[in-house]
């Protein structure tokens, strides 16, 4: 008798059934997707076509860039990576026309735009076509009022550099110009402009008081550099409102009341009242000023310059009180004084700085060491960089007392082998760079006596020091050899230290 066969249920067959309802739902979605792809492809083709046309007309340097907050991913659905371009105006180039700016509008992935020597149409849309740009740099460009207004309306800008054509030949400091020939391009900045702008660099421009007030109110501004700009002293007080500012550099346009260029004269624009206003800025870390005459540095009230780490002063005159207030800055680590005039022994005020680790002094040609009195001795000083004939053997005597100093650079000084010999017992020097026409091979022997120093990390430049000998000594030192024995074998011994 046969057993009944078991009936295994057959798995249902799934079939995709089209229906009018399905089509009504799917077709609009598919059409939208295909339309988006088509538009993206068309946008890509227009961009590459515009790039090719602009490159054919102006050449330019093109390259990929990385912009903060921008999409850096690879090309997706015909989308180009962010890029930048530099166009430099040349004599054989055709001038910019309205059609060229329309092509700039098609460069959807353009993020950095740099123009050098630009001369464009007098009116019509120009920079308004570059609303996609995040960083705009303009050097020696002939900008119209309309151009500047359109730049002011670029809300996506994160960095702006405008170096206007120089007003005068500044290689001739005695040249005197009329008021008319010294007129600078005015930069008008409207309130609530550039909400994302973090960095602004301007050169040879006139900045009206209202514009400076608007600049101070920029919500994201961290870096402000104004070089040879025409600014009223009291208008500079408004920078106290730039509460996110981290770096500030200012060089005045050297004009007198008659509008004449005054060359190498000290021209007082930034004053003590400005510094009193800027002192409380909560995030300022870097400050560079040129051509100032200061009886003080804004006052000695507590809580001033709370974050300032680097201060650079050039072509300026500083009182002892100004240096005392500089020494009192709680976080100042680097101080650079270039061609500055100070009272005798005024630098000793820096002895009181508890945070200064690096000091650079480039002395004016007319200055002598007697005018300085002595070098300062900040307790935490690690790097000392001195340049100029003012620094002679007496400066090296002061250097020998800086027992924590690790890096020493002396350039174009008037010191000798006997001055270098004063460093033989220094307990911390790691790197030494000496440039003087009066040094001989005997200075090598003195440096070899410094226990902490590696001659492989040193540099000595003088007509009297043989390059072959220096290379031989440095190689031997890097290999752990006995440099002093080698020099003694060659008859080279240290000079007698100065008393």
Secondary structure, DSSP 8 states (H G I E B T S, - for coil): -------------------HHHHHHHHHHHHHHHHHHHHHHHHHHHHHHHHHHHHHHH--EEEE---TTS------TT----EEEEEE--TTS----HHHHHHHHT-TTEEEEEEES-B--SSSSSGGGGTT-SEEEEES-B--HHHHHHHHT-TT-SEEEEE---SS-TT-TT----TGGG--EE----TT--TT--EEEEESEE--HHHHHHHHT-TT--EEEEEEEB--TGGGGGGGG-TT--EEEEEE--B-TTS-B-TTS----S-HHHHHHHTT-SS--EEEEES-EESSSS---TT-SSS--EEEEES-EE-HHHHHHHHT-TT--EEEEES-EE-TTGGGGGGG-SS--EEEEE--TT--HHHH-S----TT--EEEEESTT--HHHHHHHTT-TT--EEEEES----HHHHGGGTT-SS--EEEEE-TT-BTHHHHHHHT-TT--GGG-EEE-TBS-HHHHHHHHHHHHTT--HHHHHHHTT--------
